[in-house]
Amino acid sequence: MTFIADACALIVFHGYGGQTMSEAGKLAMSHGDVFVSPITLWEISRKVAMGKLERPAPPGFNGSLAEWLRQAGYRVMPLSWDDCERANGLPYHHKDPMDRMLIATALDRGLTIISDGDLFQHYGVATVW
């Protein structure tokens, strides 16, 4: 199965958020074909730059967040113009623009989102946490 992970999934799965996820979510993160959108990397690095989040990388790792994601085995999910346009055309059940981009991407490609976002169900997109 193919997945796209949101920022919370990456942070929590790698032990940086103080939360937990279900066994199904852990299995998807560790054994699934998991993509990460550039918008998710932007969201994480933005929160780090603003001091709202500690940099989620293993102790002693001095590379970029992009390098960390590559080394962890994640794949880049290209962000298309169509995804951007579709995200703006979605019903307004959810305000977070990063999540709306993930929803549009998942809908366009038939992906399951690894997220604890309960509002995603309003868009008919599959989730696992």
C-alpha distance (Angstrom), angle and dihedral (degrees) to the residues before:
residue distance angle dihedral
M1 . . .
T2 3.79 . .
F3 3.79 122.0 .
I4 3.77 141.3 -179.1
A5 3.81 115.9 -147.5
D6 3.77 122.8 -144.8
A7 3.80 123.7 -144.7
C8 3.80 94.1 -95.1
A9 3.82 91.7 52.3
L10 3.81 91.8 53.2
I11 3.79 93.4 46.0
V12 3.81 96.3 45.0
F13 3.82 97.1 40.7
H14 3.79 90.7 53.6
G15 3.81 92.0 48.5
Y16 3.79 101.3 -107.7
G17 3.79 103.4 112.0
G18 3.77 104.6 58.1
Q19 3.82 89.9 -125.5
T20 3.77 132.0 103.3
M21 3.76 134.2 -134.5
S22 3.78 131.4 -150.8
E23 3.78 123.4 -91.5
A24 3.81 87.7 -107.3
G25 3.80 90.2 56.5
K26 3.79 92.5 46.8
L27 3.79 90.4 49.0
A28 3.81 91.5 50.5
M29 3.81 91.5 49.2
S30 3.79 94.4 46.9
H31 3.82 103.2 36.1
G32 3.78 106.0 20.9
D33 3.76 131.0 90.8
V34 3.83 94.6 -100.3
F35 3.78 124.3 -168.2
V36 3.80 127.6 -170.2
S37 3.79 122.0 -154.7
P38 3.80 120.4 -133.9
I39 3.81 86.3 -123.2
T40 3.82 88.3 62.8
L41 3.80 92.8 52.4
W42 3.81 88.2 48.0
E43 3.82 90.6 50.8
I44 3.81 93.3 50.5
S45 3.81 95.2 44.2
R46 3.82 90.1 46.5
K47 3.80 91.5 54.4
V48 3.81 90.4 47.0
A49 3.83 91.1 50.1
M50 3.81 90.9 49.5
G51 3.81 91.9 50.1
K52 3.81 93.4 -115.8
L53 3.81 94.0 115.4
E54 3.76 135.3 30.6
R55 3.77 113.2 -122.0
P56 3.83 105.5 -88.0
A57 3.78 103.9 -136.9
P58 3.79 134.6 111.3
P59 3.81 116.8 -82.3
G60 3.78 111.1 -84.9
F61 3.82 93.9 17.6
N62 3.79 106.6 133.8
G63 3.79 100.2 176.0
S64 3.77 127.6 101.5
L65 3.78 124.0 -79.9
A66 3.80 87.9 -108.9
E67 3.82 89.9 56.1
W68 3.79 90.3 48.8
L69 3.81 91.6 52.4
R70 3.82 91.2 48.4
Q71 3.81 92.1 48.7
A72 3.81 90.1 48.3
G73 3.82 88.4 57.6
Y74 3.79 101.3 -108.8
R75 3.78 121.3 144.6
V76 3.79 127.8 -138.3
M77 3.79 114.7 -110.4
P78 3.80 106.1 -149.6
L79 3.78 114.2 -125.2
S80 3.78 109.4 -136.0
W81 3.76 133.3 -161.8
D82 3.79 87.4 -116.3
D83 3.83 90.5 56.2
C84 3.80 90.3 52.2
E85 3.77 92.9 48.7
R86 3.81 93.2 45.3
A87 3.82 92.0 49.5
N88 3.79 89.5 58.0
G89 3.79 91.4 48.2
L90 3.81 95.8 52.8
P91 3.80 118.8 110.5
Y92 3.78 110.7 -92.8
H93 3.82 99.1 -108.7
H94 3.79 91.3 123.1
K95 3.81 128.4 36.4
D96 3.82 102.0 -164.5
P97 3.83 106.1 106.5
M98 3.81 93.7 -156.4
D99 3.79 91.7 53.9
R100 3.80 90.8 46.0
M101 3.81 88.7 55.2
L102 3.82 90.6 51.2
I103 3.80 90.9 48.0
A104 3.81 92.0 51.3
T105 3.82 91.2 46.7
A106 3.80 92.2 48.4
L107 3.80 92.8 47.9
D108 3.81 92.9 48.3
R109 3.80 93.1 49.7
G110 3.81 103.1 30.9
L111 3.81 93.7 -115.2
T112 3.79 130.3 156.1
I113 3.80 114.0 -127.7
I114 3.80 117.7 -135.4
S115 3.79 99.7 -142.5
D116 3.77 144.3 119.6
G117 3.81 88.8 -134.3
D118 3.80 106.6 130.4
L119 3.81 93.9 -170.7
F120 3.81 92.2 65.9
Q121 3.81 90.3 81.0
H122 3.82 89.6 69.6
Y123 3.81 88.4 69.0
G124 3.80 96.8 50.7
V125 3.79 93.5 -114.4
A126 3.81 119.5 141.0
T127 3.81 117.7 -117.9
V128 3.76 137.6 -175.8
W129 3.77 128.1 -168.0
